[in-house]
């Protein structure tokens, strides 16, 4: 199911539930009821709870957005390190250079074509990707430089392999959902409490009040969806992408 369809259904359901409760509740209010009799303390508490929940929502959105940004930066660092390996191998003999570049291309192709989907579905890296990166490491480290010029390029190449491996491990650690279950429990309960408090203000069935109640519930549903969508940095609609790989390795004909 598309994430946008999920969003539309969630907002429509939230709005429908709130408006239904408003209509049902309005029928139970006696004709002589005076909405101006709402105690000031209820209005104050409703406002304070709304403000606190807004702060919590803001922190949650900032957290998942920062995690997504960090995930995208990790992908860029991994792709850049692999690109440096491929470029710096130019100083090696043709046979060695071609072998290193072929191993790098095989790894990048696997990440873009296979591992990315596997990672988004399972939240884990693939064993084949790990093996392909290890093959790149062996191609770089097993070669003995034949002269000082090649020797000067050897250690930077080894460092770039280590940087790619470190970025890959970071990508694997961020592959799953980042928000703990207890945080989701607090966000959902807070949403229910915040939306439910609008009924303490004796909301009526006028067009203006129904519109505001509906928009408020839709906004809460949208913000929760936004947090959920960003919560898996590599797995959902607005997730980090493999674009750095395809940009730095255009020869692979993505």
C-alpha positions in Angstrom: 0.0 0.0 0.0 1.3 3.4 -0.9 2.5 5.7 1.9 0.3 8.5 0.5 -2.7 6.3 0.5 -2.0 5.4 4.1 -1.7 9.1 4.9 -5.0 9.9 3.2 -6.8 7.1 5.0 -5.4 8.0 8.3 -6.4 11.7 8.0 -9.8 10.8 6.7 -10.4 8.3 9.5 -9.2 10.8 12.2 -11.5 13.5 10.8 -14.5 11.2 10.5 -14.1 9.9 14.1 -13.8 13.3 15.6 -16.8 14.8 13.6 -18.9 11.7 14.4 -18.2 12.1 18.1 -19.0 15.9 17.9 -22.4 15.2 16.2 -23.3 12.4 18.7 -22.2 14.5 21.7 -24.2 17.5 20.4 -27.4 15.5 20.4 -26.9 14.7 24.1 -26.6 18.3 25.1 -29.8 19.7 26.6 -31.3 22.8 24.9 -30.8 25.0 28.0 -27.0 24.3 28.1 -24.8 27.3 28.1 -21.3 26.8 26.4 -20.0 29.9 28.2 -20.1 28.0 31.4 -17.0 26.1 30.6 -14.7 26.6 33.6 -11.6 28.7 32.9 -9.4 26.0 34.4 -10.5 23.5 31.7 -9.6 26.0 29.0 -6.2 26.6 30.6 -5.5 22.9 31.0 -6.5 22.2 27.5 -4.2 24.9 26.2 -1.3 23.7 28.3 -1.7 20.0 27.3 -1.8 21.1 23.6 1.4 23.2 24.0 3.2 20.3 25.7 2.1 17.8 23.0 3.2 20.3 20.3 6.6 20.4 21.8 6.8 16.6 22.0 5.7 16.4 18.4 8.3 19.0 17.3 11.1 17.1 19.1 10.0 13.8 17.5 9.9 15.3 14.0 13.3 16.9 14.6 14.8 13.6 15.8 13.6 11.5 12.9 14.6 14.2 10.4 18.0 14.4 11.9 18.3 10.6 11.6 17.3 10.7 8.0 19.9 13.4 7.3 22.6 11.4 9.0 21.6 8.3 7.0 21.9 10.2 3.8 25.3 11.6 4.8 26.4 8.0 5.6 25.5 6.9 2.1 27.4 9.8 0.6 30.5 9.0 2.6 30.4 5.4 1.6 29.9 6.2 -2.0 32.7 8.8 -1.9 35.1 6.4 -0.3 34.5 3.8 -3.0 34.9 6.4 -5.7 38.2 7.3 -4.2 39.3 3.7 -4.2 38.4 3.4 -7.8 40.2 6.6 -8.8 43.4 6.2 -6.7 43.9 2.7 -8.1 45.1 4.5 -11.3 48.7 4.3 -10.1 48.7 0.5 -10.0 49.4 -1.8 -12.9 46.5 -2.3 -15.3 45.7 -5.8 -14.2 45.5 -4.8 -10.5 43.7 -1.6 -11.3 41.1 -3.3 -13.4 40.5 -6.0 -10.7 40.0 -3.4 -7.9 37.6 -1.3 -10.1 35.7 -4.4 -11.1 35.3 -5.4 -7.4 34.2 -1.9 -6.5 31.7 -1.8 -9.4 30.3 -5.2 -8.4 29.8 -4.0 -4.8 28.1 -0.8 -5.9 25.8 -2.6 -8.3 24.8 -5.0 -5.6 24.0 -2.2 -3.1 21.9 -0.2 -5.6 20.1 -3.2 -7.3 19.7 -5.7 -4.4 20.9 -4.6 -1.0 18.9 -1.4 -0.9 15.6 -3.3 -1.3 16.7 -6.0 1.1 17.7 -3.3 3.7 14.3 -1.5 3.4 12.4 -4.7 3.8 14.3 -6.4 6.6 16.2 -3.5 8.3 19.5 -5.4 7.8 22.4 -5.5 5.5 22.9 -8.4 3.1 25.6 -11.1 3.6 26.4 -10.8 -0.1 27.2 -7.1 0.3 29.5 -7.8 3.2 31.3 -10.5 1.1 31.7 -8.1 -1.9 33.1 -5.4 0.3 35.5 -7.9 1.8 36.6 -8.8 -1.7 37.4 -5.1 -2.4 39.4 -5.0 0.8 41.4 -8.1 -0.2 42.1 -6.7 -3.7 43.5 -3.6 -2.1 45.5 -5.0 0.8 46.9 -8.1 -0.9 48.8 -6.2 -3.5 52.4 -5.4 -2.7 53.5 -2.1 -4.1 56.3 -2.5 -6.7 57.9 1.0 -6.1 57.8 4.0 -3.9 55.1 5.7 -6.1 52.7 2.8 -5.7 53.7 2.6 -2.0 52.6 6.2 -1.4 49.2 5.3 -2.8 48.8 2.0 -0.8 48.0 3.4 2.6 45.4 6.0 1.4 43.6 3.2 -0.5 43.6 1.1 2.7 42.2 4.1 4.6 39.4 4.5 2.0 38.4 0.9 2.3 38.2 1.3 6.1 36.1 4.5 5.6 33.7 2.6 3.3 33.4 -0.2 5.8 32.7 2.2 8.6 30.1 4.0 6.6 28.5 0.7 5.6 28.3 -0.4 9.3 26.7 2.9 10.2 24.2 2.4 7.3 23.4 -1.1 8.7 22.8 0.3 12.2 20.4 2.9 10.9 18.6 0.5 8.5 15.7 -0.2 10.9 13.3 2.0 12.7 14.8 4.6 15.0 11.9 5.5 17.3 11.5 3.2 20.4 8.1 1.7 21.0 7.6 3.6 24.2 7.9 6.9 22.3 5.3 5.8 19.9 3.0 4.8 22.8 3.4 8.3 24.2 2.8 10.0 20.8 -0.4 8.1 20.2 -1.8 8.4 23.7 -0.9 12.1 23.6 -2.7 12.5 20.3 -5.8 10.8 21.7 -5.8 13.0 24.8 -5.1 16.2 22.9 -7.9 15.6 20.4 -10.2 14.3 23.1 -9.8 17.5 25.1 -11.6 19.6 22.4 -14.8 18.0 23.6 -14.4 19.4 27.1 -15.0 22.9 25.6 -18.6 22.1 24.6 -18.0 22.3 20.9 -21.2 22.8 18.9 -22.3 21.5 15.5 -21.8 24.8 13.7 -19.9 24.7 10.4 -17.1 26.7 11.8 -16.5 24.5 14.8 -16.8 21.3 12.8 -14.3 22.6 10.3 -11.8 23.5 13.0 -12.3 20.2 14.8 -11.8 18.3 11.5 -8.7 20.3 10.5 -7.2 19.8 14.0 -7.6 16.0 13.9 -6.2 15.9 10.3 -3.2 17.9 11.3 -2.4 15.6 14.2 -2.8 12.5 11.9 -0.5 14.1 9.3 2.2 14.9 11.8 2.1 11.4 13.2 2.3 10.0 9.7 5.3 12.3 9.0 7.1 10.9 12.0 6.3 7.3 11.0 7.5 7.9 7.4 10.9 9.4 8.5 11.3 6.8 11.2 12.8 4.3 8.8 15.6 6.3 7.1 16.0 3.8 4.2 12.6 2.1 4.1 9.7 4.5 3.3 8.6 7.2 0.9 10.7 10.1 2.0 13.8 8.0 2.9 17.5 8.3 2.1 18.3 7.2 -1.4 21.2 5.5 -3.2 21.7 8.6 -5.4 25.3 9.2 -4.3 26.2 5.8 -5.7 24.6 6.4 -9.0 26.0 9.9 -9.3 29.6 8.8 -8.6 29.4 5.6 -10.7 27.5 6.6 -13.9 29.3 4.0 -15.9 27.2 1.3 -14.3 24.2 2.6 -16.4 21.6 2.9 -13.7 
